[in-house]
Amino acid sequence: MPTIVSVDDSTVPGEGSSRLLLLVSSDNKHIVVEEDIMSRSRFISKQVEGFEATSQRHAILLPFSSFVLNKVIEYCSHYRGYYLLEDDPDAAPPGRSPVREWDQEFLDVDRNMLLRIIKAAHYLEIKSLVGSCARAIADMIRGKTTEEMREILGVENDFTPEEEHSPSSKCTG
Amino acid sequence: MNTENRTGNGRIAAALSRALSRIAPRISPLHTGVQPASDRLLSPVHMAPGRDEDETGRQYVLPPERPDVSLNELYGQFVDISSRDSDHSTHDPVDEGVVSSRQSIARPFTIATFPTELLVNIFALMSRNHPPVYPDLDNANRIRRLGWLVVTHVCRHWRHIAVGTPALWKYVDFSMGPVWVPLILARAHELPVMIRKDFSYDHWGNKRRFPSELEVLKAHLFHTRRLSFAGDPGQLTGALQSLDVPAPLLDHLHLYFLQTSLVPPWEFSPRPFFASQHPRLRSLSLSNFGFRWPINLPISGLVNLYIRFFVMGRYHLSHDLGGLLDLVESIPTLQFLHISELQVSGNGNAGLWHGHGVVKIPHLNRLQIDCGKYPFFGLINHIDIPPGASLDLSVKVDPLGPTRSVGIDTQAILTIVSKHMHTVTPIQTLFFKYEGGSGSRNTYWVVEVLAWGVCVEGDDGSAAPDETPVLRLAGDSLSVSPVVELPSQVCEALPLTFLRMLSVTSACWTSAQWTALFSRCSALEHVYAAKAAAVAFVRAVSPPGAEGLVPSLETVAITGLDVKARDYTDDKGTSRGDVLVAWLMRRKEKQMELRRLRLISCVVSPDQIAAISGFVGTIEVSKSRDLGH
């Protein structure tokens, strides 16, 4: 869970209608972002709702780096104000959403970055981004052999030789 | 300012505030979601992939909209936690949380550390998009035939998650053979499953040590939600008769007739099965079937009925339309009706069918018909479409009909559409699509009109809303004239007062059609035009005064246009870029500045981009090139 530190002044300078949030990444970068942008994150929304009663300003510590956080904010900025089906808990089940061209370009990153983004999106509860990342990972390993999957995603083969070569293992999983 | 944090540690807070004020000026990426047009134009939007975590993130600039934001002032309002890591003497739980979360980041990052639900999400996508195919076959492609099941062989963790998640095992295809099918059904536990079985091939073979397929099916019918059978009518009839146990969860039954023998397609008698206990059966799909009317299926509670009639090449079975109308009339609960490839005996285009009256389906929500002209009009003239129902009408070239064109009856379709579309949600999004190609006999054209009650401007400027259109009207023709005429006629027939998004990808769309449409759609906000339609769009906006046609226009997306080319229908031979600049300038002068212009896969020069950007809020150029001519 993130650590939240509060102060008592709720006045925010600036003339925009959206309030500002201070997000602090694990590498200690401080990122100021409009609340509207991050409203796609159910986690952030719940945090902000919880704080409203105290009329205090808040900094939210997040357990991922600024580089990942910037990517997530870029995603949220792009879809600011858009209704996305996957973010609606009452809408279609996950995975049934259309593949968006922008998302494909946005997620055209290397494996490590993709894994970090999906983990951050899961932490922040951004269902649409989780779905897009999951689809990208599924596409990445589709049609691959077990050895290729292990290599692509950096997974260690911890089966015993007997399990690995056992016909029942191969057939019955 | 009271900087007492919730731990009561004011000393630390004061020290942190001081530390933060020192570092604030050099760490201030302010995200507002708004970028200046020049920034978007000159710099790539995305960060370079594959950079390490330690690298600095993208630098953002303060937008002009909020010039008075002082980051120092802003940061002064927050209690800094940045230097907490260096002060562990307090052993504050908050500090420990920070340190713990940061240590977790330092650990090697692999997919093995993923939360279970993320892996399940990925596996679920794979199970849907990469199903196994005959995995018991022993050949060189065995691993690929396992499909998504390969994930159970990657590592223990993956296998544990996959095997322990019953929802991943809900798709059961009997082609997977006697080893996998019982295993999958066992892993699904008693969750509702979707079963497919092709009776034309014995996947069990001579493996007699296993229970028979029908025995396995019967044992699991109690938690089957969807059942899809394929086979010849005799096989299907036999299978359904043997499944004489209740299926309390079954809500969808799909029967597909395969032409594997000389059994006539109408020898299908499903009554014993339908007489069983299927209280939740709501959807019935019959593909490739023929019927001997009357058939009185006891399916009065059905909501969704799809019948695709038997067709093999140019050979159709002719049916008496009256029998079909009687069947439809016997299902008063019907909400979705889809009739495909119907071929009727007699002349369906003339009046009422052998005295059969108009059928009322009071709860019909969606009517979908795709067949040749005569059966099409035979059906549409005999169904009373309730107000508000969405229509999906496709008139195909009739291989047996005397006229190979929809042109003759266009007016009849438009009369129906015109009357009905006033009862539905106001149309806000309208697409015109054209396709052309070469068939086995001749060149054909297809025109498609799609209308939605919601306004969506997609990623590429043209994407359709992710929902069923209130109107889909399609027709193919061996002559081009109906294709050219139909869009204009549809525009005249449809109520377009509330239209907000218009997309045209047509080789036949003219500048006059753009102008005529603009004059009817004063609420239009988004326009997408591709290729020849984009050329026509530029011509339509070139005359002085055209800028006032659509005052509420906000975004224009253009694909595949040579912006540098000169249009010689204009005596001056001005380039299309100049025309666009002049149009945008006139709009800006009249306080109707376009918010965004997108040029996708266009030929455009940097000078033209610069000129255009002066008169539009944002210009986005992607996949475009400058050929230098």
Interface residues (C-beta under 8 A of the other chain):
Chain A: M1 P2 T3 V5 S6 V7 D8 D9 T11 V12 P13 G14 E15 G16 L20 L22 V24 S26 D27 N28 K29 H30 I31 V32 V33 E34 D36 I37 R57 H58 A59 L61 P63 F64 S65 S66 F67 V68 L69 N70 K71 I73 E74 C76 S77 R80 L85 P94 G95 S97 P98 R100 E101 W102 E105 F106 D108 V109 D110 N112 M113 L115 R116 I118 K119 H122 V130 G131 A134 R135 I137 A138 I141 R142 G143 K144 T145 T146 M149 R150 L153 G154 V155 E156 N157 D158 F159 S169 K170 C171 T172 G173
Chain B: M1 N2 T3 N5 R6 A13 L20 A24 I27 S28 P29 L30 H31 T32 G33 V45 H46 M47 P49 G50 R51 D52 E53 D54 E55 T56 G57 R58 E65 R66 D68 V69 S70 L71 E73 L74 Y75 Q77 F78 V79 D80 I81 S82 V94 G97 V98 S101 R102 S104 I105 F109 T110 I111 A112 F114 P115 E117 L118 N121 I122 A124 L125 M126 R128 N129 H130 D136 I143 R144 L149 V150 V151 T152 H153 V154 C155 R156 H157 W158 R159 A162 V163 V179 W180 L183 D459 D460 A463 D466
